Amino acid sequence: MVRNKLLMSNTKFSYLTFINFSFLSLWDYKRYASNAIISNHNIVKLSSCITEENEKIKPFEFPNEKFEILGVNNKTGLFDAYIEKGSKINQPYKIVKDGFLAYNPYRINVGSIGLKTKEQKYKYISPAYVVFSCKKNLIPEFLYILFKTNKFNKLIRENTTGSVRQTLSFASMGNIMFPLPSLEKQQEIINKYNEKIKLAEKQEQQAKQLEDDVEKYLQNELGLKIVDSYFEKNIIWSIYKLSQLSRWDVYNNTSSISSQKYKISKFKDIVVGKPMYGANEKAIKIKTDVRYIRITDINEDGSLNNNIVSAKKVDTKYLLKENDFLIARSGTVGRTFLYKNILGKCIYAGYLIKFNLDTSKVKPEYILYYSKSKAYKTWILSNQRANAQPNINSKEYLESPMIIPPLDIQNKIVEHIKSMQDKIKSLNKQAENNRTLAQQEFERELFA
């Protein structure tokens, strides 16, 4: 076992920790209050393995040339962001070569770092980013994976500086102590990690294919044809009857659907009673016996996430009943949710509209699945009001076109799609588990 030598051993004072003065770089407690790193590998300072890269180009000296600019986020890492003319860039940009790493010093604590590989074709980045390379004793991919682990993220947070906005300079990052295996061991650990990640990616691709199959199945069963005239290149103008117009904007009525098997109905044909807007209550981060459902709590597939909140005040008139159907009217317009009693007591927020479905005409799950289809989403896109915050009101939703086959066909469709959705959820869960396992095994290889 190798321990971090930063902290001096002290058996006399159980509430005090001493450090060598030579290790003291900044006068704040958090970088010295952490537990010592224990590993079977040598523990070294990161500064002994990396070099800051500050080679730059001055795009403004080439005003007519186009420059390919990189970006960094905490999802994909480095990505090809945009192309800009030199005349529009008024400061030198850093050059990022293959094998270099770059990070946002203000967002590194949330994983905003990337590794430049052959996949990224662009090579320049804003001088606000820190760019560095690895020396011969450290494989860049190994360090990139390490940055994504929970343990190393904790070490990063302990080394950030700043009172209001925490930042990590290259110098501060260099002070981080970390386990450094041999090059052969690093590659072995990388290979094991990538095996799990590749398996996860394969499972995610299979899930995506099943999602596409659900769409194809629904279109075939309903004999659907979707015409989106907004994207028709040969259409110069369209003529509508005045009675067909509901709004004076160019994006309205730019799409239509037809079916070779069934007539086109309207949503209002299967709704009973009046739609009802949700509660305008403040959400509080506590768990009570009544959940407060907001648009952000609803996943794309119509399930709820684990971000459970309650309303500051609960008005019983907003309590949901079995098969109540919610649609988002603003923000993520068209996001839908079907309530079931098994979820427990719930009320819904103001940017959601509740509709009572006529179960003598429709199977509620069918409407949920149909609302996820390309046909319905195309209608949403062409009918949402193009304001700063897109929206569709209850009256407009009631006029939305829907294909409502006989109940026996609806039941058949629901049963088939549910079976496919179960497979999709299983594959996505397996992929999530494999990604988590890859990270956990990586950490276990390094930290005792």
Summary of the structure (lengths in Angstrom):
residues: 448
radius of gyration: 28.0
end to end distance: 8.1
largest distance: 90.1
contacts: 1284
relative contact order: 0.12
helix: 37%
strand: 25%
